[in-house]
Each structure stands twice: as structure tokens, then as C-alpha cells.
């Protein structure tokens, strides 16, 4: 099985030391929030108002 090294695409970024980024899985459309503050960080799926993962329609538009 071949792995796609570009499976995720960053669609939003804000900040330098404290950073918030939104990444989209280009295979599933699921959106993830990456939050980094200094040398610590965390990743979590973004959820819609019903508590389900927020999914971007695919394919992504440039």
C-alpha cells in the first residue's frame, strides 16, 4: 500500500507563538484543529453543533 505524504492540507493558520491551525484530511474531509503554545500542542477533530466531525466536501478547491 502506498502512503500519500500529502494526505492533510492546512486551510487556516493564525499566530506565531500561540498557533491555531485547521487541517483537512483529503481522504475523508474531516477537519482537525491543531493548537500549539510554545513547546506544547494538541490535535482534535472539529465538531459540528450535533457533536459529529465537521466534514469539508471533497475534492478541496484551491
C-alpha positions as CSV (number, residue, x, y, z in Angstrom):
1,X,0.0,0.0,0.0
2,X,1.4,3.4,-1.0
3,X,1.1,6.2,1.6
4,X,0.2,9.7,0.5
5,X,2.6,12.1,2.2
6,X,0.2,15.0,1.4
7,X,-3.0,13.5,2.9
8,X,-3.6,16.6,5.1
9,X,-3.9,20.1,3.9
10,X,-3.7,23.2,6.1
11,X,-6.6,25.5,5.3
12,X,-6.2,28.1,8.1
13,X,-3.4,29.4,10.3
14,X,-3.2,32.1,12.9
15,X,-0.5,33.1,15.3
16,X,3.3,32.8,15.8
17,X,4.0,31.6,19.4
18,X,0.4,30.6,20.1
19,X,-0.8,29.0,16.9
20,X,-4.2,27.7,15.8
21,X,-4.4,25.8,12.5
22,X,-7.2,23.9,10.7
23,X,-6.2,20.8,8.7
24,X,-8.4,18.8,6.4
25,X,-7.9,15.1,5.7
26,X,-8.1,14.9,1.9
27,X,-9.3,11.3,2.0
28,X,-12.2,11.8,4.5
29,X,-12.9,15.6,4.5
30,X,-12.7,15.6,8.4
31,X,-11.4,18.9,9.8
32,X,-8.9,19.0,12.7
33,X,-7.8,21.8,15.0
34,X,-4.1,21.9,15.8
35,X,-3.3,24.3,18.7
36,X,0.3,25.0,19.7
37,X,1.5,27.2,22.6
38,X,5.3,27.5,22.9
39,X,6.5,23.8,23.0
40,X,3.2,22.1,23.7
41,X,0.4,21.3,21.3
42,X,-2.7,19.2,20.7
43,X,-4.8,17.9,17.8
44,X,-8.6,17.3,17.9
45,X,-11.3,16.9,15.3
46,X,-13.6,19.9,14.8
47,X,-17.2,19.0,15.7
48,X,-20.5,20.4,14.3
49,X,-23.4,21.5,16.5
50,X,-24.6,17.9,16.8
51,X,-21.2,16.6,18.0
52,X,-20.3,14.9,14.8
53,X,-17.0,15.6,13.0
54,X,-17.1,18.6,10.7
55,X,-16.5,17.4,7.1
56,X,-15.5,19.6,4.2
57,X,-16.8,18.5,0.8
58,X,-14.2,16.8,-1.4
59,X,-12.2,17.5,-3.5
60,X,-10.8,20.6,-1.9
61,X,-11.0,23.7,-4.0
62,X,-7.8,25.8,-4.3
